[in-house]
Amino acid sequence: MHATDTALILGAGLLGRLLGVSLVRLGWRVHLVEQASGPHTAGGAARVAAAMLAPLAESAVTEPSVVAMGRDALPRWRQLCADLPRPVFFQQNGTLILWHRQDAREASRLAALLQATARQVPGLPSPQALDEAQLSAHEPALAGRFAQGLYLPQEGQLDGRQLLDALLEELHQRAVPLHWNQPTTLAEALAWQRDHPGAWVLDCRGLGAQADWPPGALRGVRGEVVRLHAPDVTLQRPTRLLHPRYPIYIAPKENHHFVIGATEIEADDRSPASVRSTLELLSASYAVHPGFAEARILELNTECRPTLPDNLPAVRQVAPRVLQINGLYRHGYMIAPAVHDAVLEYLQHGTHTLAQRWGLRWERAGVEAPETLHL
Ligand SMILES: Cc1cc2nc3c(=O)[nH]c(=O)nc-3n(C[C@H](O)[C@H](O)[C@H](O)COP(=O)(O)OP(=O)(O)OC[C@H]3O[C@@H](n4cnc5c(N)ncnc54)[C@H](O)[C@@H]3O)c2cc1C
């Protein structure tokens, strides 16, 4: 084993765990440090997210590069989940978009936008307009409730928490040292690297890396979500409700569990969910299906999405063999396999073919190393 086959990963969230598992499978020696005290509090944004994999639906709010990463990540997720030691709920049943009659203009605008994206990004299936009968056939639980809808074939979702748990189990099985309760700075990681010449440092701390980016570069975008148990509701796929003030999605997980989300507020604020947001999320879900009236509220969560100024992801090389991978914003699950593949390509071959293909930004910067980190 070469020292170059050793990596210290900061942050056991989505990217940290995914990269950790892949590297250890390749025979690398991996160390993971995580600020949370244990598996049930770790995971940052990843533990709260709805984990929808919806590149066409998201094209309304992001760039073609992110859409292309999301498109290519879908088959990768199927494969990544299948290889894990525990089952992970993964579904590719498409996305349904609904609206009330008064929002029909917004729906036509969105349909035109998505048609244009489907033409522009090769390999994306076109959105399909559904009339009332087709809508009922696709989603019987909504029969008679909406006059029309838009169906985006092949879009997906997974159970983010099951994924995080399965990745953790594989790390345990492969005896990867995972140091809980170890909030770590980039300077400490560089000091560790100095004691382990040739080793790599991968900074996957999401918003926890804020102080190690230029001032103001990495910000949090607040999102509130509700987790419900609704035995009276069965939906086949994530459903989005267009609304001028509070667009929402309903992501059905296994056993009639639902993630209803999400607000998007320009604030670095993880305080508990507000009354207003909670009312809006719950009343919009009730408007989609009255069976949510008797649902039980399991959790109300708030987290911030790690976001760079242009809302796009980036890899930043701050020293030799030191990468900061961040800015996954509201698309972390959707694009993680693509970002992961581009980083692995660089670690193994020193090349950027995939990053260039997807337009994943790769920057260079410089940082100094002071004290030592003892693991
Ligand atoms: C409400 C909400 C809904 C979302 N829905 C979706 C969705 O449907 N689809 C989608 O694709 N994406 C979604 N996202 C986005 C997605 O969750 C994020 O983009 C993704 O989790 C970012 O991954 P990451 O690995 O960079 O960071 P994270 O997943 O946040 O992980 C960072 C980890 O680093 C740890 N850490 C922080 N500081 C330190 C430190 N100093 N030392 C050691 N460890 C540290 C944290 O505890 C955490 O475990 C959503 C996000 C939110 C908030």
The ligand as an SDF file (V2000), in Angstrom:
LIG
                    3D

 53 58  0  0  0  0  0  0  0  0999 V2000
  -34.6150   20.4160    3.4120 C   0  0  0  0  0  0  0  0  0  0  0  0
  -33.6770   19.8180    2.4000 C   0  0  0  0  0  0  0  0  0  0  0  0
  -34.2010   19.0350    1.3790 C   0  0  0  0  0  0  0  0  0  0  0  0
  -33.3390   18.4860    0.4180 C   0  0  0  0  0  0  0  0  0  0  0  0
  -33.8760   17.6860   -0.5730 N   0  0  0  0  0  0  0  0  0  0  0  0
  -33.0640   17.1830   -1.5260 C   0  0  0  0  0  0  0  0  0  0  0  0
  -33.6020   16.3620   -2.5510 C   0  0  0  0  0  0  0  0  0  0  0  0
  -34.7950   16.0350   -2.5740 O   0  0  0  0  0  0  0  0  0  0  0  0
  -32.7430   15.9200   -3.5250 N   0  0  0  0  0  0  0  0  0  0  0  0
  -31.4200   16.2380   -3.5240 C   0  0  0  0  0  0  0  0  0  0  0  0
  -30.7170   15.8330   -4.4430 O   0  0  0  0  0  0  0  0  0  0  0  0
  -30.8860   16.9720   -2.5350 N   0  0  0  0  0  0  0  0  0  0  0  0
  -31.6710   17.4600   -1.5480 C   0  0  0  0  0  0  0  0  0  0  0  0
  -31.1400   18.2330   -0.5620 N   0  0  0  0  0  0  0  0  0  0  0  0
  -29.7080   18.5960   -0.6270 C   0  0  0  0  0  0  0  0  0  0  0  0
  -28.7540   17.5640   -0.0320 C   0  0  0  0  0  0  0  0  0  0  0  0
  -29.2180   17.1230    1.2220 O   0  0  0  0  0  0  0  0  0  0  0  0
  -27.3620   18.1950    0.1160 C   0  0  0  0  0  0  0  0  0  0  0  0
  -26.9720   18.7770   -1.1040 O   0  0  0  0  0  0  0  0  0  0  0  0
  -26.3150   17.1450    0.5240 C   0  0  0  0  0  0  0  0  0  0  0  0
  -26.6790   16.5250    1.7160 O   0  0  0  0  0  0  0  0  0  0  0  0
  -24.9290   17.7670    0.6480 C   0  0  0  0  0  0  0  0  0  0  0  0
  -24.0430   16.7050    0.8900 O   0  0  0  0  0  0  0  0  0  0  0  0
  -22.6270   16.9370    1.5920 P   0  0  0  0  0  0  0  0  0  0  0  0
  -22.0270   15.5760    1.7750 O   0  0  0  0  0  0  0  0  0  0  0  0
  -21.8710   17.9830    0.8550 O   0  0  0  0  0  0  0  0  0  0  0  0
  -22.9890   17.5740    3.0050 O   0  0  0  0  0  0  0  0  0  0  0  0
  -23.8340   16.9610    4.2010 P   0  0  0  0  0  0  0  0  0  0  0  0
  -24.7160   15.8840    3.7010 O   0  0  0  0  0  0  0  0  0  0  0  0
  -24.4560   18.1290    4.8880 O   0  0  0  0  0  0  0  0  0  0  0  0
  -22.7450   16.3110    5.1660 O   0  0  0  0  0  0  0  0  0  0  0  0
  -21.7700   17.0850    5.8210 C   0  0  0  0  0  0  0  0  0  0  0  0
  -21.2530   16.2860    7.0170 C   0  0  0  0  0  0  0  0  0  0  0  0
  -20.0950   16.9380    7.5440 O   0  0  0  0  0  0  0  0  0  0  0  0
  -20.1980   16.9770    8.9620 C   0  0  0  0  0  0  0  0  0  0  0  0
  -19.3920   18.0970    9.4600 N   0  0  0  0  0  0  0  0  0  0  0  0
  -19.7000   19.4180    9.4190 C   0  0  0  0  0  0  0  0  0  0  0  0
  -18.6950   20.1390    9.9650 N   0  0  0  0  0  0  0  0  0  0  0  0
  -17.7320   19.2740   10.3560 C   0  0  0  0  0  0  0  0  0  0  0  0
  -16.4540   19.4000   10.9560 C   0  0  0  0  0  0  0  0  0  0  0  0
  -15.9590   20.6010   11.2730 N   0  0  0  0  0  0  0  0  0  0  0  0
  -15.7240   18.2920   11.1900 N   0  0  0  0  0  0  0  0  0  0  0  0
  -16.2020   17.0640   10.8710 C   0  0  0  0  0  0  0  0  0  0  0  0
  -17.4350   16.8730   10.2980 N   0  0  0  0  0  0  0  0  0  0  0  0
  -18.1740   17.9570   10.0330 C   0  0  0  0  0  0  0  0  0  0  0  0
  -21.7020   17.1390    9.2150 C   0  0  0  0  0  0  0  0  0  0  0  0
  -22.0620   16.7870   10.5300 O   0  0  0  0  0  0  0  0  0  0  0  0
  -22.2650   16.1800    8.1570 C   0  0  0  0  0  0  0  0  0  0  0  0
  -22.3320   14.8590    8.6540 O   0  0  0  0  0  0  0  0  0  0  0  0
  -31.9480   18.7530    0.4600 C   0  0  0  0  0  0  0  0  0  0  0  0
  -31.4310   19.5000    1.5070 C   0  0  0  0  0  0  0  0  0  0  0  0
  -32.2880   20.0240    2.4680 C   0  0  0  0  0  0  0  0  0  0  0  0
  -31.7020   20.8280    3.6010 C   0  0  0  0  0  0  0  0  0  0  0  0
  1  2  1  0
  2  3  1  0
  2 52  2  0
  3  4  2  0
  4  5  1  0
  4 50  1  0
  5  6  2  0
  6  7  1  0
  6 13  1  0
  7  8  2  0
  7  9  1  0
  9 10  1  0
 10 11  2  0
 10 12  1  0
 12 13  2  0
 13 14  1  0
 14 15  1  0
 14 50  1  0
 15 16  1  0
 16 17  1  0
 16 18  1  0
 18 19  1  0
 18 20  1  0
 20 21  1  0
 20 22  1  0
 22 23  1  0
 23 24  1  0
 24 25  2  0
 24 26  1  0
 24 27  1  0
 27 28  1  0
 28 29  2  0
 28 30  1  0
 28 31  1  0
 31 32  1  0
 32 33  1  0
 33 34  1  0
 33 48  1  0
 34 35  1  0
 35 36  1  0
 35 46  1  0
 36 37  1  0
 36 45  1  0
 37 38  2  0
 38 39  1  0
 39 40  1  0
 39 45  2  0
 40 41  1  0
 40 42  2  0
 42 43  1  0
 43 44  2  0
 44 45  1  0
 46 47  1  0
 46 48  1  0
 48 49  1  0
 50 51  2  0
 51 52  1  0
 52 53  1  0
M  END
$$$$
